[in-house]
Amino acid sequence: MSVAVYAELRVADRPVPDLEAAERAAAALLHALGISTAGEALRNTPRRMARAYAEMFTPTPFEATTFPNEEGYEELVLVRDIGFRSVCEHHLLPFTGTACVGYLPGDRLLGLSKLARVVDYFACRPQVQERLTKQVADWLTDHLQPRAVGVVIRAEHTCMTLRGVHAGGSTTVTSTLSGTLRSDDRSRREFFSLAGIGSTG
């Protein structure tokens, strides 16, 4: 019997994108905004828009493999600078950034690359950063039963930098902690230090 336990992240429960309908809708949006698609340069823009958004909203499914913590490892497991991109659900404009995901193991360990996969999975949909942060943490808690989980996400939102307030260079930081990373001051400081956050408040 295999020592690995699998928790598969699926996209089968999501409707298959209707690219033809999306292309027609994209063309209608451009026309409503006074942008003609008659010229050669913009003729295929609605099709490209439809495919681009379909790609941004479709995560790659994977099997999250866990292994027994046979050595009794009790310290932080942490992956920093996980690059991601998502789309703000309020304006459908992109936001991009990095995630730091860590946990204090219990009985099982998760394959390291799967921490990045989990971030990507929840980022590939219309999102808000606060929810994304919590979804990653909740998934790890539910599927790994660790002693603690910590997630920090930094992102630049084009809905802030390209429109509205035009706050170029601004970064939004969100975090969530559970278990001993939340309740124990030393563990919390260690996590935030490894995550690259100098002040823990």
Secondary structure as GFF3:
##gff-version 3
##sequence-region A 1 201
A	DSSP	beta_strand	5	9	.	.	.	ID=ss1
A	DSSP	alpha_helix	19	32	.	.	.	ID=ss2
A	DSSP	alpha_helix	45	56	.	.	.	ID=ss3
A	DSSP	beta_strand	62	68	.	.	.	ID=ss4
A	DSSP	beta_strand	77	88	.	.	.	ID=ss5
A	DSSP	beta_strand	94	104	.	.	.	ID=ss6
A	DSSP	beta_strand	108	110	.	.	.	ID=ss7
A	DSSP	alpha_helix	112	123	.	.	.	ID=ss8
A	DSSP	beta_strand	126	127	.	.	.	ID=ss9
A	DSSP	alpha_helix	129	144	.	.	.	ID=ss10
A	DSSP	beta_strand	148	157	.	.	.	ID=ss11
A	DSSP	alpha_helix	158	161	.	.	.	ID=ss12
A	DSSP	beta_strand	172	179	.	.	.	ID=ss13
A	DSSP	alpha_helix	180	183	.	.	.	ID=ss14
A	DSSP	alpha_helix	185	194	.	.	.	ID=ss15
###
